[in-house]
Amino acid sequence: MPTLRCKNCGSEISPTAFACEKCGWIDSEQASPPAKIRIRCPACRNELAVSLKYIGKSGKCPVCKTTITIQPCPDLNQTQTSPLGNLALAIIMAAKDCFSQMTPYIDIPDKEAKKEAEVLVFFEFVYFFMHLTNRSAVSHLTEHQIEKLHDYLGPFISSTAVDSFCAHWPKELKEGMIKDFYKKLNDAELEYSTCNELFSEENPLTGDSLFSKLARNVADLSDNSMNPLVLTLVIGSGVVVLKGLGLDALVKNTSRFLQ
């Protein structure tokens, strides 16, 4: 994975950092920012790429200075798709919430190996919440609606997840990462589909529940294989995030837009 350096002072930047830790310089092209959504200014129609962390906040269009409030939707002028956008963003944010609690435990001495582990751990959380979304969709949507949902979520989730770490990469490399993400997403879907329960009370760490499998996968990817502290953390944070996600409601709300 390429080394990132601050354009202002030349210091090395973590792929998860939004700004240089040494000088505070923010550069969205160089310091791999949080995932972004694209919006249009309602006045001048200028297209903007806005970080997810600004959702719910207001700012001025750099072209016409019109005040814009960032809504949880991929396009402010496509409100008819907002339930789909809300679901997609909820998946990404759920993965980010779990990932942020794991980062202190990705303590790998080799910098390149650590960067790679961080990317893979975040992706694993995305795969997990995508699988839970698919399970919910089976209960609340028709087969045709599920197909339409996949057509929407696949490209959005893949590009957003990859851009979270690789926005600065050349187009060809990013396309390769997105292709690889798709393949691993499908592989993870098959792996998680073998689980018959969400959580195992009897064997939470070693059982065959969804959370047990997630915990072991994350522990392996972060070089914490069978570390009970990490396994417990992954399960605990995942349960809390899932409870606050309202996934079934988010999935149900997409039904009328998937005809």
N, C-alpha and C positions, 0 to 999 in steps of 0.2 A: 504494500500500500504506500503511495507517494507520501513523502514528508511535507507537511504544511509549514510555511514560515510567514510570519507577520510582515506585511509590506512596509510597515512603518519602522520597526526596529530590528527585524530579521530573526527574532526569537522563534523557536519551534512552537507550533500550536497544536494542541490536542484536537483530534477530529471531532470531538464532542463539544468543544468550546465555541462560544459565540463571539468572544473577544480575546485579544492577546492578554494573557495573565500578567505580563511584564509591564506593558505600556497602556493597556486598555483599548487599543485600536480595534475598531469594528470594521470588518470588510467582508461583506456577504459572499464575495467570490473566492476569497482566500481562506477565511476562517469558517469552514463548513458550518453554516447556520442551522437552526432548527428547521424542520420541514416547512414548506411554504404552500400557500394557496394563491391562485391567480384571481384577481378581481378587476372590474372596470370602473372607472370614475363615472358616475351617473351624469356628470355635466359635459366633460370633454371626450369621454369614451377612451381615455388613455388606459392601457393595461398595466397593472402593477403586480409584482410578486411580493406577497406579504407573509411574514413569519407567522406561524400558528400561535406564537405567544402573544400576538396583538389582537387575537379574536376578542370581541367585546369592547375594544378600545377605539378611540377616534383619532384621526390624523388628517393632514391636508394633502391633497393631490399635488405632486411636485410640478405639474404643468399649469393647472388653472387655479390652484389653491383652494378648491372646494373641499369642505370638511366631509370626510367619509368615515362612517362607523363600520368596522370590520365585523361582519356577521358570520356565524358558523355555517357557511355555504360556499362551495367552490366558486360561484359567480354571483355577485350581488344582483345581477340583472337576469338571473335564471332562477327565480324563487320557486318555480314549479319543481325544481330538482332538489330543493333544500333538504327534504328528509333523507335522500340518498347521500348528499354531502355531509349531513350531520352524522350519519352512520359511519361513513368512511373516516371522517375526522375523529370520531369517538374511538375507533379501532386503533388509529395511530397514537392518539393521546393516551389510551390505556396502556399500550406497549411502552410508551415513553415513561409513564409513571412507574411501571414495574422496573424498567431498565435503570432509571435514576436511582432506585434503591439498591440496585446490584452493583453499580459502578465502583463503590469503595472496596468491593470484594474481588474485582478483576485486578489482582495485584501480580502481574506478570513482569519479571525484570526486563525482558527484551521488549523494547519500545514497539517494534513492528508487530511482534506477536500480540502485544497488548491491544494495539489498534485493531488488529484483525478480530481478536476475541470480542471487543466491544461491539463491532459491527454485527458479528454473528449472534451475540446474545440479544441485541435489539431485534434482529430479524426473527429470532426464535419466538420472542414475545408477540411479534406481529403474526407469525404463523398460527400461534395458539389462539389469539383472539379472532383471527379469520376463521379458524375451525369452529369455534364456538358460535360465530355468526352463521356459518353454514348449518350447524345443528339447529339453531333457532329458526332459520329459514325453512327447514324441512317441516317444522311444526306450524308455521304461520303463513307460508306462501305456497302457491301452486308451482308445479314443475316449470311451467313457462316463465313465471315470475322469478324463480330461482335462477334460471338461465340468463334472464335480463339483468338480474342483480350481479351475477358473476361478470357479465360484460362491462358493467360500470365499475365495480370494485377492483377487478383485476388490474387494469391499467393505472387507476388512481393510486391504489395502495402500493403497487410496485414502484412507480416513479417517485412517489412521496417518500417511501422508505429508503430508497437508494439515494435520493437527494439529501436526506438527512445527514449523510456522511460524505457523499461523493458529488455534491453540487458543483465543485470546482474541477472535476475531472473532464477530460476531453469527451466529446459526444460519443465517439466510438467505444471508449472504455465504459462509459455509463450504459450504453446500449447492451454491452456484454454483461454488465452487472445486473441489469434488469432482466435479461434473459435467464441468467443463473438464478436470480431471485424467484422467477416464475417456476423454474424446475424444482427448486427446493421447497417452494410453497406447495406444489402438487405432491411431492414426496412426504412432506410433513402432514398433509391432509390424509394421506393413506395411513401414515403411522398413528396419528391421533384417532382415526376412525375405528381402530381396533379396541379402543377403551370402552368399557360398558358403564362406567360411572364417572361422575365429575370429581368426587373426593372420596378417599378411602379412610374411614374412621379407624379400622383395625390396622392397616398398614399404610399410613400416609406417605412415608418416604420410599418404601420398597414395593408398594402395591402396583396395580395396573390401572389406576384411575388416571384421568386426564391431568390433574394437578401433579400426581406422582411422576408421570412421564415428563411433563414440562420441567419439573424441578431437576430431574436427573439430566435432561438435555442441557439445561442452562448450566448446571454444575460442571458437566463435562466440557462444555464450550469455554467456560471461564477458568479452566484448570483447577476446579474445586471438586473433582470427582468424589462422590460419596461423603462430602463434608456436611455433617448434619446441620451445622449452623446455616450454611448457604441453602441447603435443601429446604429447611424450615422457613427461611426468609423468602424464598421464591414462592412457596405455597401461601404463606401468610399475606404477602403483598398482593399476590394474584387474587386471592379470595376477597380482600378488601376492595381492590379496584373493580372486580367483577360485580360486587354488590352495588357499588355506586354507579355502574355503567348504565343500567336500565336497558340491557341489550334487547330483550324481547320487545319492549315498547319501540325501540329504534327500528327494529326489523319490521314490526307490524306497520309502522308509519310509512314505510316505503311501498306498501302493496299497491296503492292507487296510482303510483307513478311507474309501475312496471307492467303496463298492459301491452 
